[in-house]
Amino acid sequence: MLQHDRQLPVILITGHGDVTMAVAAMRAGAYDFMEKPFHSERLVDVVRRALEKRRLTSENLRLREALQGRQAYPLIGQSAVMQNVRRLVTALAPTDADILVTGETGSGKEVLARAIHEGSRRRGPFVALNCAALPESVFESEMFGHEAGAFTGANRRRIGKMEYADGGTLFLDEIESMPLSLQAKLLRALQERSIERLGSNASVPVNCRVVAAAKVDLKDASDRGQFRADLPQCVTSAPRPTGRRRT
């Protein structure tokens, strides 16, 4: 019976039992072992407890399945556009492709990036970096790290965001604000899957997925000379619906 249903409570009743048989039955998965004669009230009590155990086990199993299937960062909305976004996330998340998310400010690009990370096979951290919030003078150090003595005040080695996200996902928000000189280094890192810390020529392998976000059309930005034309070609585009289209 247990071969067909491991959660089925089995009560073994015998008129010729002993301790050895009882131990063997319990090890084989029996819920209880009853030796005749016994009062009917005892049998009713054992059956009641067995059914309660069955109910709790089934409830616990359903809860675990629900938690495993739940997205930590749910994508809200039932429109056809949002359903398409969910299908896109489901298709892209298990891959290792670097992704570009485009959409206006407030459209939930980071939520989408986190959903992609949560749906992936990666067990490393989700690391976020706002490219617009960093001055150009510290951008390279923050992104790729630095060695001790690389510049005034660099008293010890420090790993950058890309190295810290090894095994996980690096989210680059407002990537259109990244300095052109750093765009070239990011392109090389994406192509070679390695970085060089500031002040070092040693190559450090990194295995992180990059999810970049932009609130402008990067092709237009590249036409104006403000963004490298070859960088968007290294990532898969995933447009984020505007607030008006998500409901």
VENUR-V169131 format. One record per residue. N is the residue number from 1. RES is the residue in one letter. BURIAL is # if it has 9 or more other C-alpha atoms within 8 Angstrom, else .. Layout:
BEGIN
N|RES|BURIAL, N|RES|BURIAL
END
This chain:
BEGIN
1|M|., 2|L|., 3|Q|., 4|H|., 5|D|., 6|R|., 7|Q|., 8|L|., 9|P|#, 10|V|., 11|I|#, 12|L|#, 13|I|., 14|T|., 15|G|., 16|H|., 17|G|., 18|D|., 19|V|., 20|T|., 21|M|., 22|A|#, 23|V|., 24|A|., 25|A|#, 26|M|#, 27|R|., 28|A|., 29|G|., 30|A|#, 31|Y|#, 32|D|#, 33|F|#, 34|M|#, 35|E|#, 36|K|., 37|P|., 38|F|., 39|H|., 40|S|., 41|E|., 42|R|., 43|L|#, 44|V|., 45|D|., 46|V|#, 47|V|#, 48|R|., 49|R|., 50|A|#, 51|L|#, 52|E|., 53|K|#, 54|R|#, 55|R|., 56|L|., 57|T|#, 58|S|#, 59|E|., 60|N|., 61|L|., 62|R|., 63|L|., 64|R|., 65|E|., 66|A|., 67|L|., 68|Q|., 69|G|., 70|R|., 71|Q|., 72|A|., 73|Y|#, 74|P|., 75|L|#, 76|I|., 77|G|., 78|Q|., 79|S|#, 80|A|., 81|V|#, 82|M|#, 83|Q|#, 84|N|., 85|V|#, 86|R|#, 87|R|., 88|L|#, 89|V|#, 90|T|#, 91|A|., 92|L|#, 93|A|#, 94|P|#, 95|T|., 96|D|., 97|A|., 98|D|#, 99|I|#, 100|L|#, 101|V|#, 102|T|#, 103|G|#, 104|E|., 105|T|., 106|G|., 107|S|#, 108|G|., 109|K|#, 110|E|#, 111|V|#, 112|L|#, 113|A|#, 114|R|#, 115|A|#, 116|I|#, 117|H|#, 118|E|#, 119|G|#, 120|S|#, 121|R|., 122|R|., 123|R|., 124|G|#, 125|P|#, 126|F|#, 127|V|#, 128|A|., 129|L|#, 130|N|#, 131|C|#, 132|A|#, 133|A|., 134|L|., 135|P|., 136|E|., 137|S|., 138|V|., 139|F|#, 140|E|#, 141|S|#, 142|E|#, 143|M|#, 144|F|#, 145|G|#, 146|H|#, 147|E|#, 148|A|#, 149|G|#, 150|A|#, 151|F|., 152|T|., 153|G|., 154|A|#, 155|N|., 156|R|., 157|R|#, 158|R|., 159|I|#, 160|G|#, 161|K|#, 162|M|#, 163|E|#, 164|Y|#, 165|A|#, 166|D|#, 167|G|#, 168|G|#, 169|T|#, 170|L|#, 171|F|#, 172|L|#, 173|D|#, 174|E|#, 175|I|#, 176|E|#, 177|S|., 178|M|#, 179|P|., 180|L|#, 181|S|., 182|L|#, 183|Q|#, 184|A|#, 185|K|., 186|L|., 187|L|#, 188|R|#, 189|A|#, 190|L|#, 191|Q|., 192|E|., 193|R|#, 194|S|#, 195|I|#, 196|E|#, 197|R|#, 198|L|#, 199|G|#, 200|S|., 201|N|., 202|A|., 203|S|., 204|V|., 205|P|., 206|V|#, 207|N|#, 208|C|#, 209|R|#, 210|V|#, 211|V|#, 212|A|#, 213|A|#, 214|A|#, 215|K|#, 216|V|#, 217|D|., 218|L|#, 219|K|., 220|D|., 221|A|#, 222|S|#, 223|D|#, 224|R|., 225|G|., 226|Q|#, 227|F|#, 228|R|#, 229|A|#, 230|D|., 231|L|#, 232|P|#, 233|Q|., 234|C|#, 235|V|#, 236|T|#, 237|S|., 238|A|#, 239|P|., 240|R|#, 241|P|#, 242|T|#, 243|G|., 244|R|., 245|R|#, 246|R|#, 247|T|#
END
